[in-house]
Amino acid sequence: MKKNETKRRSSGRTTLSDVAKAAGVSPITASRALRGERGVAQDLVQRVKDAAQQLGYVPDPAARALASQRSVQVPVLVPLLSNALFVDVLESVHRTLLPEGYQALIGVTHYDPQEEEQLLRTYLAHRPAGLLVTGFDRTEAARQLIAASGVPCVHLMEMTPAPGVFCVGFSQQDAGHAMTAHLLARGYQNIAFVAAQLDPRTMQRAEGYRRCLREAGHYAPRLELLSPQPSSMRLGGELLEELLRTRPGVDAVFFCNDDLAQGGLLAAQRLGISVPGQIAIAGFNDLAGSDQMLPPLTTVRTPRSAVGEASARMLLALMRGEALERNSVDLGFELTVREST
C-alpha cells in the first residue's frame, strides 16, 4: 500500500495526491489548476476540478500556506457584530478579498483593548497575510505587536495624518460638527448631545459637537448626557426621558447613533411630544429603518460599505508589495436631512 493511501485511509481525508491521481496529472499540476493559475490547459483544469468534486476534496489552508510560504488569511477586528455598521463593513471586506484568494477571519473585540490585544497575539502567531483593525484605540503592547509582526495593516473608520499608518475612513469629528451646525442653522439654541457606549469614535463626534457650539457661543456642558451602557433603542428612549426630566429647555437632541435616536423618536411618540415641533431629534450612521421612522430621522450617512471595500483594496496592494500614492483615504460623509429636524 502506498504511503499517501495509508495516510488517507487512516485520516479519512482526501488528499491533493488523490485528486491528482484521479485526474491523471501530477500533484503540482493539480495544485496549480485548483488555484486558478494561468498556464494550465483548460481541459486539465476541468479534469482536476471534476476529480476534486467527485472525491469531496477540501484544500487544507495550513498545508497550502506551508507549501507556498504564503498565508491566505486576513483577520478583521471589529468591536461588535450586533452593530449593523460593522456587519456592512465585514460584508464588503469579504466580497473584496475572496475573489483574490484571501479569507477574512472575524475577531470581535467588544470595545475592549485588552481583548483586542489577546486576539492580535493569537492571529499574528499564525502569520496572516494582512490585518484590518478598527480605529486607533489600542494598548501600547498591541501597537508593538502589529509593528513587530511585519504584517501589512490597514485601520478602518478613522483618519490620521501619521506617516506610515494606513487608514480608510472619514472624520468623525467633522461629521459631529456638521450635524450640530445643521441644527444651529435651523434655529435651535439648546442642543443636547446624548451618547452611549462612549467608544473613541463616539467621543470624536462629541468633540465635533462641542467645537461647533463653542464657535457659535452656545456650548453648555450640562446639555451633554453620556452613558457608558451599550447602545440600544430601549436605552435611547430612556435617555430622552431623562434628558427631558433633568434638562428643561432643550429644543434639539443630537444622538450619537441611530439606535439611540430611533428609540428617542419612539419615546417621544409615547409621551405625546411633537417632533420636531417641540423637540428636534437627529442621529448618526443612517441605519436601516431611519428613513421609515415617524417622522423620518435626520442623520449622518456614513460610507461603511465603501470603507470595507477601499480598506480591503488598500490591504491587497500592501500585501502585493505595491507602492501607494497615499496612506490615508478620506471617504467623507453625507448629512441626510429629513423631517425630524
N, C-alpha and C positions, 0 to 999 in steps of 0.2 A: 504493500500500500504506500502511495506517495505521501510525502510529508505534508503537503498542503491539504490533501484529502483527509489525513488523520486529524489535522487542526480543525477543518471544517466540521467533521463528524463529531468531534469532542465538544466543540463550542456551539454547534448548531447554526453558525453564522456563515452565510455565503460570502466568499472572498472575491477579490478582483481577479485572482487567478482562475477561479471557477467560471467567471463571466468570460474571460479571455479564451479559455478552452472551449466553451460552448460556441463562441463566435468564430473560432478558428484563427485568432490573432494572438500576438504577444501581449503580456500584461502591460507593457509600456504603451502599445498602440491602444489598448482598451482604456487605459487611464486618460490618454490624450483625447480619445473620442468622447468620453463621458464629460470631460472638462470643456468640450466645445472648442478645442484649439484648432486653428487653421492648419491646413496642410494634411489633414486626414481625409481620405476619399469619402464622399458622402455615402457610398454603399457600405463601406466599413463602419461608418458612424451608425448607420441604421441597424446593421447586424449586431453591433455591440449593445445598442440601446434595447433591441428586441431581446437579446440574451439576458440583459440585466433585469428587464421587466419579467421575463418568464421565471427567472431564478429568485425574484424578490430581493435583488441586491440593493443594499443601503450603504453608501460610502461611509467610511469611518473618518470623521473630520480630524481626529487626533493623528491617525496614521497618515492622512493626506498632508497635514501640516508638517509632520516629521519628515516625510519624503521630499516635500518641496521646500522645506525650511521657510515656510510662509503660512502664517495663520490666516484664516478667513473670518475670524470672529471680531466683532466690534461691540464692546459694551457701551450701552447708552444709559446713563444715570439720570433719573428724573425724581422729583420729590414725591409724587403721588400718581397712582393710576385711577383714583376716583375723581380726578380733575380732568374734565374734557379737554382742557387746553393741552395737557401733556399727552393725552391719547392721540390728538390730532398731530402733534409733533412726531410721536413714535410711528404712526401710520405712514407719514411722509418719509421719514428716515428709512423705514423698511422698504417702501416702494422704490427708493433710490438706490439702496445698497444691494438688494437681492439680485437684480439683473447683472450686476457687476461681480457676482460670485461671493459676496460677503453676507454674513449672518449677524443680525443685530441681537445682542443679548441684553435683556432689560434688567436693570438694577433699580430698586426703589429705596430712596434714602429717608423718606418720611421727614424731610426738613431737618435731619439730624446730622451735623458734620461728623460726629463720631461713627455713625452708621455708614456714612459715605466712605470714610477712611477705611473701614473694615472691608467694604465692598471693593474698593480700589486695591487693597492688598491681595484679595482673593483673585480678582480678574487679572491684575498685572502679573501675578505669578505664572499665568498661562501664556504670557507673551502675546497679547492680542495684536491684531493688525493696526488698530486705531482705537480711539476713545472719544466719546462725546459726553460732556458733562454739562450740568445746568448751572449757569451763573458762576460767581467767583467767591461765594461764601463757603470756605472750607478750612480745615485745620492746616497749620503750617506743615505738619507731617504729611498730609495728603498732597499739598503742593510739591513737596520734595519728592514724594513717590512718583508723581507724574513727570517731574523734570528729570529724575534719575533714570526712569524707565526707557527713555528714548522713543516711546510710543507716540506717534502723531496724535495731537489732541485738539479738539475744537470745542469752544464754550458756547452754550446756547442761551438765547433770550436776553442777554445783557451786552453792553458795549464797554470797551476800554481802549484808550489810546496807547497802552503799554506796548512797547516794541516786542516782537517775538511771541505775542499772545494772540492766538487765532480765535475769532469770535464772530457770531452771526446773531443779530437781534435788532433791538431798537432802544431808544432812550426812554426808560420807564419814567424818569423824572420829567422829561419834556412832555410826555403823554399826560401825566398828572397835572402839569401846568396848563396844558391846552384845555382839559376839561374844566378846570377851575376858571380859566379865562372865559370860556363859553358861558358859564353860569353868571359870572360878573356882567358879561355883555347883555345878558337877558334881564339885568336889573336886580338880581338877587344880592342882598347885602350881608346876610348872616348865614354863611355857607359852612356846613359841618362836614367833617371828614370822618367816616365810620369804617373801621377796618377790623379784620380778624386774621388769625394765623401769624401775622406780623413777620413774615419772611422778608428777606432783603429786597425783593422786587416790590412788595407792598410798601415798604418803608421808603423806597425811592419815589414811588407815586406820592406818598405823603409829603416828601420834601418838595416835590413839584407844586403841590397844593399850597404849602407854606410860602414858597418863593413867590408864587403869583399873588397871594393875598398880601404879603409884605410889600410887594411892589405897588399894590393898589391902596395900601394903608388900611386894610381891613382884617389883618390877621389877629385872631383871638385864640390862644391855646385852649381855652375852655370849650371850644367848639369841636375839639377832637375827641372821638370816642374809640379807644383802641382796646381790643380784646385778644388775648393770646389763644382763645379757643379755636378749634378747627372751623373753617368756614362752612356754612350751610345756609339753605333758605330759612330753616327754622331760626337759626341764630340771627339772620338778617331782620326777621320780624321782631325778635326780642330786643335787638339793639335799637331799632326805630322807636319802639315803645319807650325804652329807657331814655333815648335822646329827647323825645317829646316831653317826658316827665321831668327831666333834670336840666334841660337847656331850653327854656321858653324863648320864643322869638326866632328860632331857626326857620328860615324860609326855603332852604335848599339843602340837600344831602348828597354828597359825593361818596358812594360806597366804593370800596377798593376793588370789588369784583362783582360780576353779575349774579353769582349765587346769593350774596347778601342783598343786592338791590332787588332781585325778584322777590325775595322774602319780605323786604321792606314794602314793596308795592302791594303784596297780598295783605300785609298787616294794615296798611292804610285803608284798603277796602273794608276790612273787618271793622275798623274804628270809625268808618264814615268820614275819612279825611280826604278831601279833594286833591288830586294830583293832576296838574301842577297848580291848581287854584290856591290851595292853602300851603302846600309844600312841594317843591320840585325834587325829583329823585333821578340820580344818574348812576351808572355802573361802569364796569371796565371788562373788556375782553370780547363782548358781543357773542356770548354763548348761545347755544340752541334755545329757542323759546323766548329770547328777549324781545324779538320783534312781534311776538304774539301776546305779550302781556297787555293788560288794560290799565292805563294806556301803554302803548309800545315804549320800550325803555331806551332812553338816550344812553349811549355807551361809547367806549373806545374800541374799535375793531382792530385786533392785533393779528399780525401775519403769521400765525403759528404753523400752518402747513408750509408756507414759504420758508420759514425758519428751518423746519425739518429738512426740506429738500436742499436748500442752499448750504446748510451746515454739513450735510452728508456729501454734497459735491465738493465742498472745500476739503473735507477729510479725504475723499478719494484722490484728489490732486496731491495732497501731502503724502499719502501712502504710496503714490507712484513716484514720489520724488520730484514733482513738478514745481517750478517756481510760481509763486502767486503775486499778482500785481498789488494786492493789498491784503493785510492780515485781519482787517475789521470790515464787516459788511453790515451797513445800517439799512434795514428794510422798511423803516418808518412805521407809521400807524395812521389810522383814519378816525377822525371824530365823526361819529354817526349820531346825528341829531334826530330825535323822534319826539313824540308828543309828551313824554313825561317831564320835559323841562320847558 
